[in-house]
Amino acid sequence: MSSEEPLLYSQFCYYIQKDEEKRRATMHIPRKPGEQIEVDWAGDPAHIIDPDTGEITDAWIFVGVLTYSQYAFVKAYMNEKTGQLDQSSCPDV
């Protein structure tokens, strides 16, 4: 390909994709079942709307994902305080 030739958009995308494939870095991380979980709060709060009063309440979404199986646990909470998280997710703690 000459640097003087203009490219169509589809050709440009093709060459960019081929170039990115050369630099794509991937690595397998070995994990055992049940060994790790990744947890975080998901973005902006969701809104719960009371159908009777129309009152809008914010709810924060907690997400936990088992790294081996990719199974997810998702639950809405009224705040992001860890005390609430510990008591409602693990009542025996």
C-alpha positions in Angstrom: 0.0 0.0 0.0 1.4 3.4 -1.0 1.1 6.2 1.5 0.0 8.4 -1.5 -3.1 6.4 -2.2 -6.3 7.7 -0.5 -8.3 5.0 1.3 -12.0 4.3 1.5 -13.4 4.3 5.0 -13.8 0.5 4.9 -10.2 0.1 3.9 -9.1 2.5 6.6 -11.0 0.5 9.2 -9.6 -2.8 7.9 -6.0 -1.5 8.2 -6.6 -0.1 11.7 -8.1 -3.4 12.8 -5.1 -5.3 11.5 -2.7 -3.0 13.2 -4.6 -3.3 16.5 -4.5 -7.1 16.3 -0.7 -7.0 16.4 -0.7 -5.1 19.7 -3.6 -6.8 21.4 -2.3 -8.0 24.8 -4.1 -10.9 26.4 -3.2 -13.2 29.2 -4.9 -16.1 30.8 -5.0 -15.9 34.6 -5.5 -19.3 36.2 -8.2 -19.3 38.9 -9.8 -21.9 41.1 -13.6 -22.1 41.5 -14.8 -20.1 44.5 -11.3 -18.6 45.1 -12.0 -15.0 44.2 -14.8 -12.5 43.8 -14.7 -9.1 42.3 -17.0 -6.5 43.9 -18.0 -3.0 43.2 -20.8 -0.5 43.2 -22.3 0.0 39.7 -22.3 3.5 38.4 -25.1 6.0 39.2 -27.9 5.1 41.5 -31.0 3.6 40.2 -34.4 5.0 41.0 -37.2 3.2 42.8 -40.6 4.8 42.3 -43.4 4.2 44.7 -46.5 3.5 42.5 -48.9 4.9 45.1 -47.2 8.2 46.1 -44.8 8.7 43.1 -41.9 9.2 45.6 -38.6 8.6 44.0 -35.9 6.9 46.1 -32.3 6.3 45.1 -30.9 2.8 45.2 -27.2 1.9 44.8 -26.5 -1.3 42.9 -23.9 -3.7 44.4 -22.3 -6.2 42.0 -20.2 -9.2 42.9 -18.8 -11.6 40.2 -17.1 -14.9 40.8 -14.0 -14.7 38.7 -13.9 -18.4 37.7 -17.5 -19.0 36.6 -18.5 -15.3 35.9 -21.7 -15.8 38.0 -22.9 -12.5 39.3 -24.7 -11.4 42.4 -26.5 -8.1 42.1 -28.5 -6.3 44.8 -29.9 -2.8 45.3 -29.2 -1.0 48.6 -30.6 2.3 50.0 -27.0 3.6 50.6 -23.4 2.6 50.1 -22.5 2.1 53.8 -20.6 -1.1 54.3 -22.5 -1.8 57.5 -25.7 -2.2 55.6 -23.9 -4.4 53.1 -22.5 -6.7 55.8 -25.8 -7.1 57.6 -28.1 -7.7 54.7 -25.8 -9.9 52.6 -24.4 -11.9 55.5 -26.8 -11.8 58.4 -24.7 -14.2 60.5 -21.7 -11.9 60.5 
